[in-house]
Amino acid sequence: MRTCNACGNQYDKCFDVILNAKTYTFDSFECAINSLAPKCIHCECKIIGHGVEQEGKFYCCANCAKMSGTTNLRDRA
């Protein structure tokens, strides 16, 4: 049994996520997303997919970026 860092649930199927050299333990994707996913600075939703980023600001979509006045976004690929 391990303990979820987000909710404290003890569960035999917890998993680890390593982010910036720190290990987090979760019992569900919901807890992992709630704890680690960036939040759109325009609409404040958690960014689960690719999202867009400019100058360290994260947006869930190009429309939110545009509504916030961000221009010249491009995919990082």
mmCIF file of the N, C-alpha and C atoms, coordinates in Angstrom:
data_MODEL
# 
_entry.id   MODEL 
# 
loop_
_atom_site.group_PDB 
_atom_site.id 
_atom_site.type_symbol 
_atom_site.label_atom_id 
_atom_site.label_alt_id 
_atom_site.label_comp_id 
_atom_site.label_asym_id 
_atom_site.label_entity_id 
_atom_site.label_seq_id 
_atom_site.pdbx_PDB_ins_code 
_atom_site.Cartn_x 
_atom_site.Cartn_y 
_atom_site.Cartn_z 
_atom_site.occupancy 
_atom_site.B_iso_or_equiv 
_atom_site.pdbx_formal_charge 
_atom_site.auth_seq_id 
_atom_site.auth_comp_id 
_atom_site.auth_asym_id 
_atom_site.auth_atom_id 
_atom_site.pdbx_PDB_model_num 
ATOM 1   N N  . MET A 1 1  ? 0.839   -1.190 0.000   1.00 0.00 ? 1  MET A N  1 
ATOM 2   C CA . MET A 1 1  ? 0.000   0.000  0.000   1.00 0.00 ? 1  MET A CA 1 
ATOM 3   C C  . MET A 1 1  ? 0.879   1.246  0.000   1.00 0.00 ? 1  MET A C  1 
ATOM 4   N N  . ARG A 1 2  ? 0.460   2.201  -0.831  1.00 0.00 ? 2  ARG A N  1 
ATOM 5   C CA . ARG A 1 2  ? 1.136   3.489  -0.872  1.00 0.00 ? 2  ARG A CA 1 
ATOM 6   C C  . ARG A 1 2  ? 0.102   4.587  -0.705  1.00 0.00 ? 2  ARG A C  1 
ATOM 7   N N  . THR A 1 3  ? 0.550   5.770  -0.425  1.00 0.00 ? 3  THR A N  1 
ATOM 8   C CA . THR A 1 3  ? -0.359  6.870  -0.142  1.00 0.00 ? 3  THR A CA 1 
ATOM 9   C C  . THR A 1 3  ? -0.289  7.928  -1.242  1.00 0.00 ? 3  THR A C  1 
ATOM 10  N N  . CYS A 1 4  ? -1.448  8.340  -1.723  1.00 0.00 ? 4  CYS A N  1 
ATOM 11  C CA . CYS A 1 4  ? -1.552  9.380  -2.748  1.00 0.00 ? 4  CYS A CA 1 
ATOM 12  C C  . CYS A 1 4  ? -1.155  10.728 -2.143  1.00 0.00 ? 4  CYS A C  1 
ATOM 13  N N  . ASN A 1 5  ? -0.257  11.443 -2.820  1.00 0.00 ? 5  ASN A N  1 
ATOM 14  C CA . ASN A 1 5  ? 0.166   12.765 -2.357  1.00 0.00 ? 5  ASN A CA 1 
ATOM 15  C C  . ASN A 1 5  ? -0.967  13.785 -2.376  1.00 0.00 ? 5  ASN A C  1 
ATOM 16  N N  . ALA A 1 6  ? -1.947  13.604 -3.243  1.00 0.00 ? 6  ALA A N  1 
ATOM 17  C CA . ALA A 1 6  ? -3.016  14.590 -3.387  1.00 0.00 ? 6  ALA A CA 1 
ATOM 18  C C  . ALA A 1 6  ? -4.145  14.397 -2.378  1.00 0.00 ? 6  ALA A C  1 
ATOM 19  N N  . CYS A 1 7  ? -4.634  13.180 -2.256  1.00 0.00 ? 7  CYS A N  1 
ATOM 20  C CA . CYS A 1 7  ? -5.831  12.967 -1.436  1.00 0.00 ? 7  CYS A CA 1 
ATOM 21  C C  . CYS A 1 7  ? -5.582  12.146 -0.172  1.00 0.00 ? 7  CYS A C  1 
ATOM 22  N N  . GLY A 1 8  ? -4.401  11.540 -0.076  1.00 0.00 ? 8  GLY A N  1 
ATOM 23  C CA . GLY A 1 8  ? -4.081  10.764 1.118   1.00 0.00 ? 8  GLY A CA 1 
ATOM 24  C C  . GLY A 1 8  ? -4.624  9.342  1.120   1.00 0.00 ? 8  GLY A C  1 
ATOM 25  N N  . ASN A 1 9  ? -5.259  8.943  0.020   1.00 0.00 ? 9  ASN A N  1 
ATOM 26  C CA . ASN A 1 9  ? -5.804  7.591  -0.057  1.00 0.00 ? 9  ASN A CA 1 
ATOM 27  C C  . ASN A 1 9  ? -4.669  6.562  -0.078  1.00 0.00 ? 9  ASN A C  1 
ATOM 28  N N  . GLN A 1 10 ? -4.843  5.507  0.681   1.00 0.00 ? 10 GLN A N  1 
ATOM 29  C CA . GLN A 1 10 ? -3.893  4.399  0.637   1.00 0.00 ? 10 GLN A CA 1 
ATOM 30  C C  . GLN A 1 10 ? -4.431  3.381  -0.352  1.00 0.00 ? 10 GLN A C  1 
ATOM 31  N N  . TYR A 1 11 ? -3.579  3.009  -1.318  1.00 0.00 ? 11 TYR A N  1 
ATOM 32  C CA . TYR A 1 11 ? -4.048  2.216  -2.456  1.00 0.00 ? 11 TYR A CA 1 
ATOM 33  C C  . TYR A 1 11 ? -2.912  1.323  -2.928  1.00 0.00 ? 11 TYR A C  1 
ATOM 34  N N  . ASP A 1 12 ? -3.246  0.115  -3.344  1.00 0.00 ? 12 ASP A N  1 
ATOM 35  C CA . ASP A 1 12 ? -2.208  -0.833 -3.766  1.00 0.00 ? 12 ASP A CA 1 
ATOM 36  C C  . ASP A 1 12 ? -1.782  -0.658 -5.227  1.00 0.00 ? 12 ASP A C  1 
ATOM 37  N N  . LYS A 1 13 ? -2.417  0.238  -5.967  1.00 0.00 ? 13 LYS A N  1 
ATOM 38  C CA . LYS A 1 13 ? -2.080  0.438  -7.378  1.00 0.00 ? 13 LYS A CA 1 
ATOM 39  C C  . LYS A 1 13 ? -1.664  1.885  -7.662  1.00 0.00 ? 13 LYS A C  1 
ATOM 40  N N  . CYS A 1 14 ? -1.046  2.541  -6.702  1.00 0.00 ? 14 CYS A N  1 
ATOM 41  C CA . CYS A 1 14 ? -0.552  3.902  -6.917  1.00 0.00 ? 14 CYS A CA 1 
ATOM 42  C C  . CYS A 1 14 ? 0.529   3.898  -7.991  1.00 0.00 ? 14 CYS A C  1 
ATOM 43  N N  . PHE A 1 15 ? 0.724   5.039  -8.607  1.00 0.00 ? 15 PHE A N  1 
ATOM 44  C CA . PHE A 1 15 ? 1.768   5.191  -9.617  1.00 0.00 ? 15 PHE A CA 1 
ATOM 45  C C  . PHE A 1 15 ? 2.545   6.467  -9.322  1.00 0.00 ? 15 PHE A C  1 
ATOM 46  N N  . ASP A 1 16 ? 3.744   6.546  -9.868  1.00 0.00 ? 16 ASP A N  1 
ATOM 47  C CA . ASP A 1 16 ? 4.604   7.702  -9.650  1.00 0.00 ? 16 ASP A CA 1 
ATOM 48  C C  . ASP A 1 16 ? 4.704   8.547  -10.910 1.00 0.00 ? 16 ASP A C  1 
ATOM 49  N N  . VAL A 1 17 ? 4.808   9.844  -10.704 1.00 0.00 ? 17 VAL A N  1 
ATOM 50  C CA . VAL A 1 17 ? 5.083   10.794 -11.772 1.00 0.00 ? 17 VAL A CA 1 
ATOM 51  C C  . VAL A 1 17 ? 6.328   11.560 -11.342 1.00 0.00 ? 17 VAL A C  1 
ATOM 52  N N  . ILE A 1 18 ? 7.313   11.616 -12.237 1.00 0.00 ? 18 ILE A N  1 
ATOM 53  C CA . ILE A 1 18 ? 8.534   12.367 -11.954 1.00 0.00 ? 18 ILE A CA 1 
ATOM 54  C C  . ILE A 1 18 ? 8.484   13.645 -12.771 1.00 0.00 ? 18 ILE A C  1 
ATOM 55  N N  . LEU A 1 19 ? 8.554   14.780 -12.089 1.00 0.00 ? 19 LEU A N  1 
ATOM 56  C CA . LEU A 1 19 ? 8.500   16.081 -12.735 1.00 0.00 ? 19 LEU A CA 1 
ATOM 57  C C  . LEU A 1 19 ? 9.561   16.965 -12.104 1.00 0.00 ? 19 LEU A C  1 
ATOM 58  N N  . ASN A 1 20 ? 10.435  17.501 -12.944 1.00 0.00 ? 20 ASN A N  1 
ATOM 59  C CA . ASN A 1 20 ? 11.519  18.369 -12.457 1.00 0.00 ? 20 ASN A CA 1 
ATOM 60  C C  . ASN A 1 20 ? 12.309  17.703 -11.335 1.00 0.00 ? 20 ASN A C  1 
ATOM 61  N N  . ALA A 1 21 ? 12.643  16.433 -11.534 1.00 0.00 ? 21 ALA A N  1 
ATOM 62  C CA . ALA A 1 21 ? 13.464  15.638 -10.611 1.00 0.00 ? 21 ALA A CA 1 
ATOM 63  C C  . ALA A 1 21 ? 12.792  15.378 -9.267  1.00 0.00 ? 21 ALA A C  1 
ATOM 64  N N  . LYS A 1 22 ? 11.495  15.624 -9.158  1.00 0.00 ? 22 LYS A N  1 
ATOM 65  C CA . LYS A 1 22 ? 10.751  15.310 -7.934  1.00 0.00 ? 22 LYS A CA 1 
ATOM 66  C C  . LYS A 1 22 ? 9.728   14.218 -8.253  1.00 0.00 ? 22 LYS A C  1 
ATOM 67  N N  . THR A 1 23 ? 9.593   13.244 -7.352  1.00 0.00 ? 23 THR A N  1 
ATOM 68  C CA . THR A 1 23 ? 8.661   12.138 -7.549  1.00 0.00 ? 23 THR A CA 1 
ATOM 69  C C  . THR A 1 23 ? 7.388   12.379 -6.753  1.00 0.00 ? 23 THR A C  1 
ATOM 70  N N  . TYR A 1 24 ? 6.267   12.223 -7.441  1.00 0.00 ? 24 TYR A N  1 
ATOM 71  C CA . TYR A 1 24 ? 4.938   12.359 -6.828  1.00 0.00 ? 24 TYR A CA 1 
ATOM 72  C C  . TYR A 1 24 ? 4.227   11.015 -6.945  1.00 0.00 ? 24 TYR A C  1 
ATOM 73  N N  . THR A 1 25 ? 3.456   10.642 -5.952  1.00 0.00 ? 25 THR A N  1 
ATOM 74  C CA . THR A 1 25 ? 2.707   9.394  -5.952  1.00 0.00 ? 25 THR A CA 1 
ATOM 75  C C  . THR A 1 25 ? 1.215   9.716  -5.979  1.00 0.00 ? 25 THR A C  1 
ATOM 76  N N  . PHE A 1 26 ? 0.488   9.046  -6.895  1.00 0.00 ? 26 PHE A N  1 
ATOM 77  C CA . PHE A 1 26 ? -0.952  9.288  -7.036  1.00 0.00 ? 26 PHE A CA 1 
ATOM 78  C C  . PHE A 1 26 ? -1.709  7.973  -7.132  1.00 0.00 ? 26 PHE A C  1 
ATOM 79  N N  . ASP A 1 27 ? -2.980  8.036  -6.748  1.00 0.00 ? 27 ASP A N  1 
ATOM 80  C CA . ASP A 1 27 ? -3.844  6.861  -6.859  1.00 0.00 ? 27 ASP A CA 1 
ATOM 81  C C  . ASP A 1 27 ? -4.751  6.938  -8.077  1.00 0.00 ? 27 ASP A C  1 
ATOM 82  N N  . SER A 1 28 ? -4.779  8.086  -8.758  1.00 0.00 ? 28 SER A N  1 
ATOM 83  C CA . SER A 1 28 ? -5.646  8.248  -9.933  1.00 0.00 ? 28 SER A CA 1 
ATOM 84  C C  . SER A 1 28 ? -5.099  9.351  -10.828 1.00 0.00 ? 28 SER A C  1 
ATOM 85  N N  . PHE A 1 29 ? -5.517  9.324  -12.095 1.00 0.00 ? 29 PHE A N  1 
ATOM 86  C CA . PHE A 1 29 ? -5.139  10.394 -13.011 1.00 0.00 ? 29 PHE A CA 1 
ATOM 87  C C  . PHE A 1 29 ? -5.759  11.715 -12.566 1.00 0.00 ? 29 PHE A C  1 
ATOM 88  N N  . GLU A 1 30 ? -6.953  11.661 -11.986 1.00 0.00 ? 30 GLU A N  1 
ATOM 89  C CA . GLU A 1 30 ? -7.600  12.886 -11.511 1.00 0.00 ? 30 GLU A CA 1 
ATOM 90  C C  . GLU A 1 30 ? -6.727  13.610 -10.496 1.00 0.00 ? 30 GLU A C  1 
ATOM 91  N N  . CYS A 1 31 ? -6.178  12.859 -9.548  1.00 0.00 ? 31 CYS A N  1 
ATOM 92  C CA . CYS A 1 31 ? -5.307  13.478 -8.541  1.00 0.00 ? 31 CYS A CA 1 
ATOM 93  C C  . CYS A 1 31 ? -4.035  14.023 -9.179  1.00 0.00 ? 31 CYS A C  1 
ATOM 94  N N  . ALA A 1 32 ? -3.465  13.292 -10.126 1.00 0.00 ? 32 ALA A N  1 
ATOM 95  C CA . ALA A 1 32 ? -2.252  13.749 -10.799 1.00 0.00 ? 32 ALA A CA 1 
ATOM 96  C C  . ALA A 1 32 ? -2.520  15.030 -11.584 1.00 0.00 ? 32 ALA A C  1 
ATOM 97  N N  . ILE A 1 33 ? -3.606  15.054 -12.343 1.00 0.00 ? 33 ILE A N  1 
ATOM 98  C CA . ILE A 1 33 ? -3.954  16.232 -13.132 1.00 0.00 ? 33 ILE A CA 1 
ATOM 99  C C  . ILE A 1 33 ? -4.216  17.426 -12.227 1.00 0.00 ? 33 ILE A C  1 
ATOM 100 N N  . ASN A 1 34 ? -4.999  17.221 -11.183 1.00 0.00 ? 34 ASN A N  1 
ATOM 101 C CA . ASN A 1 34 ? -5.330  18.318 -10.283 1.00 0.00 ? 34 ASN A CA 1 
ATOM 102 C C  . ASN A 1 34 ? -4.077  18.887 -9.622  1.00 0.00 ? 34 ASN A C  1 
ATOM 103 N N  . SER A 1 35 ? -3.115  18.041 -9.335  1.00 0.00 ? 35 SER A N  1 
ATOM 104 C CA . SER A 1 35 ? -1.898  18.481 -8.650  1.00 0.00 ? 35 SER A CA 1 
ATOM 105 C C  . SER A 1 35 ? -0.847  19.072 -9.581  1.00 0.00 ? 35 SER A C  1 
ATOM 106 N N  . LEU A 1 36 ? -0.706  18.538 -10.797 1.00 0.00 ? 36 LEU A N  1 
ATOM 107 C CA . LEU A 1 36 ? 0.444   18.882 -11.627 1.00 0.00 ? 36 LEU A CA 1 
ATOM 108 C C  . LEU A 1 36 ? 0.154   19.605 -12.932 1.00 0.00 ? 36 LEU A C  1 
ATOM 109 N N  . ALA A 1 37 ? -1.039  19.465 -13.476 1.00 0.00 ? 37 ALA A N  1 
ATOM 110 C CA . ALA A 1 37 ? -1.319  20.078 -14.782 1.00 0.00 ? 37 ALA A CA 1 
ATOM 111 C C  . ALA A 1 37 ? -1.328  21.599 -14.670 1.00 0.00 ? 37 ALA A C  1 
ATOM 112 N N  . PRO A 1 38 ? -0.747  22.271 -15.665 1.00 0.00 ? 38 PRO A N  1 
ATOM 113 C CA . PRO A 1 38 ? -0.806  23.736 -15.645 1.00 0.00 ? 38 PRO A CA 1 
ATOM 114 C C  . PRO A 1 38 ? -2.237  24.208 -15.871 1.00 0.00 ? 38 PRO A C  1 
ATOM 115 N N  . LYS A 1 39 ? -2.509  25.438 -15.470 1.00 0.00 ? 39 LYS A N  1 
ATOM 116 C CA . LYS A 1 39 ? -3.846  26.012 -15.600 1.00 0.00 ? 39 LYS A CA 1 
ATOM 117 C C  . LYS A 1 39 ? -3.801  27.133 -16.635 1.00 0.00 ? 39 LYS A C  1 
ATOM 118 N N  . CYS A 1 40 ? -4.798  27.165 -17.510 1.00 0.00 ? 40 CYS A N  1 
ATOM 119 C CA . CYS A 1 40 ? -4.922  28.230 -18.507 1.00 0.00 ? 40 CYS A CA 1 
ATOM 120 C C  . CYS A 1 40 ? -5.072  29.567 -17.778 1.00 0.00 ? 40 CYS A C  1 
ATOM 121 N N  . ILE A 1 41 ? -4.233  30.554 -18.147 1.00 0.00 ? 41 ILE A N  1 
ATOM 122 C CA . ILE A 1 41 ? -4.323  31.829 -17.447 1.00 0.00 ? 41 ILE A CA 1 
ATOM 123 C C  . ILE A 1 41 ? -5.538  32.654 -17.869 1.00 0.00 ? 41 ILE A C  1 
ATOM 124 N N  . HIS A 1 42 ? -6.195  32.249 -18.970 1.00 0.00 ? 42 HIS A N  1 
ATOM 125 C CA . HIS A 1 42 ? -7.394  32.978 -19.398 1.00 0.00 ? 42 HIS A CA 1 
ATOM 126 C C  . HIS A 1 42 ? -8.666  32.407 -18.768 1.00 0.00 ? 42 HIS A C  1 
ATOM 127 N N  . CYS A 1 43 ? -8.912  31.113 -18.955 1.00 0.00 ? 43 CYS A N  1 
ATOM 128 C CA . CYS A 1 43 ? -10.173 30.521 -18.463 1.00 0.00 ? 43 CYS A CA 1 
ATOM 129 C C  . CYS A 1 43 ? -9.990  29.674 -17.199 1.00 0.00 ? 43 CYS A C  1 
ATOM 130 N N  . GLU A 1 44 ? -8.743  29.445 -16.806 1.00 0.00 ? 44 GLU A N  1 
ATOM 131 C CA . GLU A 1 44 ? -8.380  28.717 -15.596 1.00 0.00 ? 44 GLU A CA 1 
ATOM 132 C C  . GLU A 1 44 ? -8.676  27.215 -15.614 1.00 0.00 ? 44 GLU A C  1 
ATOM 133 N N  . CYS A 1 45 ? -8.956  26.642 -16.786 1.00 0.00 ? 45 CYS A N  1 
ATOM 134 C CA . CYS A 1 45 ? -9.146  25.196 -16.819 1.00 0.00 ? 45 CYS A CA 1 
ATOM 135 C C  . CYS A 1 45 ? -7.787  24.501 -16.783 1.00 0.00 ? 45 CYS A C  1 
ATOM 136 N N  . LYS A 1 46 ? -7.764  23.281 -16.261 1.00 0.00 ? 46 LYS A N  1 
ATOM 137 C CA . LYS A 1 46 ? -6.534  22.494 -16.249 1.00 0.00 ? 46 LYS A CA 1 
ATOM 138 C C  . LYS A 1 46 ? -6.209  22.075 -17.673 1.00 0.00 ? 46 LYS A C  1 
ATOM 139 N N  . ILE A 1 47 ? -4.957  22.181 -18.069 1.00 0.00 ? 47 ILE A N  1 
ATOM 140 C CA . ILE A 1 47 ? -4.548  21.833 -19.417 1.00 0.00 ? 47 ILE A CA 1 
ATOM 141 C C  . ILE A 1 47 ? -4.116  20.374 -19.418 1.00 0.00 ? 47 ILE A C  1 
ATOM 142 N N  . ILE A 1 48 ? -4.954  19.539 -20.005 1.00 0.00 ? 48 ILE A N  1 
ATOM 143 C CA . ILE A 1 48 ? -4.699  18.103 -20.032 1.00 0.00 ? 48 ILE A CA 1 
ATOM 144 C C  . ILE A 1 48 ? -4.054  17.701 -21.351 1.00 0.00 ? 48 ILE A C  1 
ATOM 145 N N  . GLY A 1 49 ? -4.389  18.407 -22.413 1.00 0.00 ? 49 GLY A N  1 
ATOM 146 C CA . GLY A 1 49 ? -3.820  18.122 -23.725 1.00 0.00 ? 49 GLY A CA 1 
ATOM 147 C C  . GLY A 1 49 ? -2.571  18.945 -23.966 1.00 0.00 ? 49 GLY A C  1 
ATOM 148 N N  . HIS A 1 50 ? -2.312  19.267 -25.215 1.00 0.00 ? 50 HIS A N  1 
ATOM 149 C CA . HIS A 1 50 ? -1.098  19.993 -25.577 1.00 0.00 ? 50 HIS A CA 1 
ATOM 150 C C  . HIS A 1 50 ? -1.109  21.434 -25.095 1.00 0.00 ? 50 HIS A C  1 
ATOM 151 N N  . GLY A 1 51 ? -2.213  22.137 -25.280 1.00 0.00 ? 51 GLY A N  1 
ATOM 152 C CA . GLY A 1 51 ? -2.243  23.545 -24.921 1.00 0.00 ? 51 GLY A CA 1 
ATOM 153 C C  . GLY A 1 51 ? -1.237  24.337 -25.732 1.00 0.00 ? 51 GLY A C  1 
ATOM 154 N N  . VAL A 1 52 ? -1.118  25.621 -25.433 1.00 0.00 ? 52 VAL A N  1 
ATOM 155 C CA . VAL A 1 52 ? -0.132  26.475 -26.073 1.00 0.00 ? 52 VAL A CA 1 
ATOM 156 C C  . VAL A 1 52 ? 0.559   27.300 -24.994 1.00 0.00 ? 52 VAL A C  1 
ATOM 157 N N  . GLU A 1 53 ? 1.771   27.725 -25.293 1.00 0.00 ? 53 GLU A N  1 
ATOM 158 C CA . GLU A 1 53 ? 2.566   28.461 -24.313 1.00 0.00 ? 53 GLU A CA 1 
ATOM 159 C C  . GLU A 1 53 ? 3.332   29.570 -25.007 1.00 0.00 ? 53 GLU A C  1 
ATOM 160 N N  . GLN A 1 54 ? 3.386   30.715 -24.361 1.00 0.00 ? 54 GLN A N  1 
ATOM 161 C CA . GLN A 1 54 ? 4.226   31.805 -24.848 1.00 0.00 ? 54 GLN A CA 1 
ATOM 162 C C  . GLN A 1 54 ? 4.760   32.580 -23.658 1.00 0.00 ? 54 GLN A C  1 
ATOM 163 N N  . GLU A 1 55 ? 6.079   32.746 -23.629 1.00 0.00 ? 55 GLU A N  1 
ATOM 164 C CA . GLU A 1 55 ? 6.749   33.495 -22.567 1.00 0.00 ? 55 GLU A CA 1 
ATOM 165 C C  . GLU A 1 55 ? 6.365   32.990 -21.176 1.00 0.00 ? 55 GLU A C  1 
ATOM 166 N N  . GLY A 1 56 ? 6.284   31.663 -21.042 1.00 0.00 ? 56 GLY A N  1 
ATOM 167 C CA . GLY A 1 56 ? 5.989   31.064 -19.748 1.00 0.00 ? 56 GLY A CA 1 
ATOM 168 C C  . GLY A 1 56 ? 4.531   31.113 -19.329 1.00 0.00 ? 56 GLY A C  1 
ATOM 169 N N  . LYS A 1 57 ? 3.658   31.595 -20.211 1.00 0.00 ? 57 LYS A N  1 
ATOM 170 C CA . LYS A 1 57 ? 2.221   31.640 -19.927 1.00 0.00 ? 57 LYS A CA 1 
ATOM 171 C C  . LYS A 1 57 ? 1.555   30.512 -20.692 1.00 0.00 ? 57 LYS A C  1 
ATOM 172 N N  . PHE A 1 58 ? 0.708   29.744 -19.992 1.00 0.00 ? 58 PHE A N  1 
ATOM 173 C CA . PHE A 1 58 ? 0.043   28.592 -20.588 1.00 0.00 ? 58 PHE A CA 1 
ATOM 174 C C  . PHE A 1 58 ? -1.417  28.901 -20.875 1.00 0.00 ? 58 PHE A C  1 
ATOM 175 N N  . TYR A 1 59 ? -1.872  28.425 -22.032 1.00 0.00 ? 59 TYR A N  1 
ATOM 176 C CA . TYR A 1 59 ? -3.263  28.571 -22.448 1.00 0.00 ? 59 TYR A CA 1 
ATOM 177 C C  . TYR A 1 59 ? -3.773  27.204 -22.892 1.00 0.00 ? 59 TYR A C  1 
ATOM 178 N N  . CYS A 1 60 ? -5.046  26.924 -22.643 1.00 0.00 ? 60 CYS A N  1 
ATOM 179 C CA . CYS A 1 60 ? -5.595  25.627 -23.037 1.00 0.00 ? 60 CYS A CA 1 
ATOM 180 C C  . CYS A 1 60 ? -5.793  25.525 -24.548 1.00 0.00 ? 60 CYS A C  1 
ATOM 181 N N  . CYS A 1 61 ? -5.951  26.669 -25.205 1.00 0.00 ? 61 CYS A N  1 
ATOM 182 C CA . CYS A 1 61 ? -6.185  26.667 -26.654 1.00 0.00 ? 61 CYS A CA 1 
ATOM 183 C C  . CYS A 1 61 ? -5.763  28.006 -27.249 1.00 0.00 ? 61 CYS A C  1 
ATOM 184 N N  . ALA A 1 62 ? -5.680  28.049 -28.569 1.00 0.00 ? 62 ALA A N  1 
ATOM 185 C CA . ALA A 1 62 ? -5.293  29.278 -29.257 1.00 0.00 ? 62 ALA A CA 1 
ATOM 186 C C  . ALA A 1 62 ? -6.326  30.383 -29.042 1.00 0.00 ? 62 ALA A C  1 
ATOM 187 N N  . ASN A 1 63 ? -7.598  30.021 -28.904 1.00 0.00 ? 63 ASN A N  1 
ATOM 188 C CA . ASN A 1 63 ? -8.624  31.037 -28.693 1.00 0.00 ? 63 ASN A CA 1 
ATOM 189 C C  . ASN A 1 63 ? -8.412  31.768 -27.364 1.00 0.00 ? 63 ASN A C  1 
ATOM 190 N N  . CYS A 1 64 ? -8.118  31.035 -26.297 1.00 0.00 ? 64 CYS A N  1 
ATOM 191 C CA . CYS A 1 64 ? -7.858  31.686 -25.007 1.00 0.00 ? 64 CYS A CA 1 
ATOM 192 C C  . CYS A 1 64 ? -6.620  32.569 -25.095 1.00 0.00 ? 64 CYS A C  1 
ATOM 193 N N  . ALA A 1 65 ? -5.609  32.114 -25.811 1.00 0.00 ? 65 ALA A N  1 
ATOM 194 C CA . ALA A 1 65 ? -4.404  32.928 -25.993 1.00 0.00 ? 65 ALA A CA 1 
ATOM 195 C C  . ALA A 1 65 ? -4.753  34.214 -26.739 1.00 0.00 ? 65 ALA A C  1 
ATOM 196 N N  . LYS A 1 66 ? -5.537  34.093 -27.799 1.00 0.00 ? 66 LYS A N  1 
ATOM 197 C CA . LYS A 1 66 ? -5.943  35.261 -28.585 1.00 0.00 ? 66 LYS A CA 1 
ATOM 198 C C  . LYS A 1 66 ? -6.771  36.218 -27.738 1.00 0.00 ? 66 LYS A C  1 
ATOM 199 N N  . MET A 1 67 ? -7.694  35.670 -26.939 1.00 0.00 ? 67 MET A N  1 
ATOM 200 C CA . MET A 1 67 ? -8.544  36.505 -26.074 1.00 0.00 ? 67 MET A CA 1 
ATOM 201 C C  . MET A 1 67 ? -7.709  37.253 -25.032 1.00 0.00 ? 67 MET A C  1 
ATOM 202 N N  . SER A 1 68 ? -6.553  36.713 -24.697 1.00 0.00 ? 68 SER A N  1 
ATOM 203 C CA . SER A 1 68 ? -5.656  37.355 -23.721 1.00 0.00 ? 68 SER A CA 1 
ATOM 204 C C  . SER A 1 68 ? -4.657  38.294 -24.390 1.00 0.00 ? 68 SER A C  1 
ATOM 205 N N  . GLY A 1 69 ? -4.732  38.417 -25.729 1.00 0.00 ? 69 GLY A N  1 
ATOM 206 C CA . GLY A 1 69 ? -3.862  39.324 -26.443 1.00 0.00 ? 69 GLY A CA 1 
ATOM 207 C C  . GLY A 1 69 ? -2.543  38.719 -26.900 1.00 0.00 ? 69 GLY A C  1 
ATOM 208 N N  . THR A 1 70 ? -2.397  37.419 -26.754 1.00 0.00 ? 70 THR A N  1 
ATOM 209 C CA . THR A 1 70 ? -1.161  36.762 -27.177 1.00 0.00 ? 70 THR A CA 1 
ATOM 210 C C  . THR A 1 70 ? -1.200  36.539 -28.682 1.00 0.00 ? 70 THR A C  1 
ATOM 211 N N  . THR A 1 71 ? -0.092  36.839 -29.341 1.00 0.00 ? 71 THR A N  1 
ATOM 212 C CA . THR A 1 71 ? -0.012  36.673 -30.791 1.00 0.00 ? 71 THR A CA 1 
ATOM 213 C C  . THR A 1 71 ? 1.238   35.879 -31.145 1.00 0.00 ? 71 THR A C  1 
ATOM 214 N N  . ASN A 1 72 ? 1.313   35.490 -32.388 1.00 0.00 ? 72 ASN A N  1 
ATOM 215 C CA . ASN A 1 72 ? 2.481   34.798 -32.937 1.00 0.00 ? 72 ASN A CA 1 
ATOM 216 C C  . ASN A 1 72 ? 2.787   33.463 -32.260 1.00 0.00 ? 72 ASN A C  1 
ATOM 217 N N  . LEU A 1 73 ? 1.782   32.741 -31.854 1.00 0.00 ? 73 LEU A N  1 
ATOM 218 C CA . LEU A 1 73 ? 2.001   31.412 -31.274 1.00 0.00 ? 73 LEU A CA 1 
ATOM 219 C C  . LEU A 1 73 ? 2.289   30.422 -32.370 1.00 0.00 ? 73 LEU A C  1 
ATOM 220 N N  . ARG A 1 74 ? 3.142   29.449 -32.067 1.00 0.00 ? 74 ARG A N  1 
ATOM 221 C CA . ARG A 1 74 ? 3.391   28.357 -32.999 1.00 0.00 ? 74 ARG A CA 1 
ATOM 222 C C  . ARG A 1 74 ? 3.662   27.092 -32.222 1.00 0.00 ? 74 ARG A C  1 
ATOM 223 N N  . ASP A 1 75 ? 3.416   25.969 -32.863 1.00 0.00 ? 75 ASP A N  1 
ATOM 224 C CA . ASP A 1 75 ? 3.634   24.675 -32.238 1.00 0.00 ? 75 ASP A CA 1 
ATOM 225 C C  . ASP A 1 75 ? 5.124   24.484 -31.977 1.00 0.00 ? 75 ASP A C  1 
ATOM 226 N N  . ARG A 1 76 ? 5.462   23.788 -30.911 1.00 0.00 ? 76 ARG A N  1 
ATOM 227 C CA . ARG A 1 76 ? 6.860   23.581 -30.542 1.00 0.00 ? 76 ARG A CA 1 
ATOM 228 C C  . ARG A 1 76 ? 7.520   22.483 -31.353 1.00 0.00 ? 76 ARG A C  1 
ATOM 229 N N  . ALA A 1 77 ? 6.768   21.787 -32.194 1.00 0.00 ? 77 ALA A N  1 
ATOM 230 C CA . ALA A 1 77 ? 7.308   20.670 -32.967 1.00 0.00 ? 77 ALA A CA 1 
ATOM 231 C C  . ALA A 1 77 ? 8.395   21.111 -33.923 1.00 0.00 ? 77 ALA A C  1 
# 
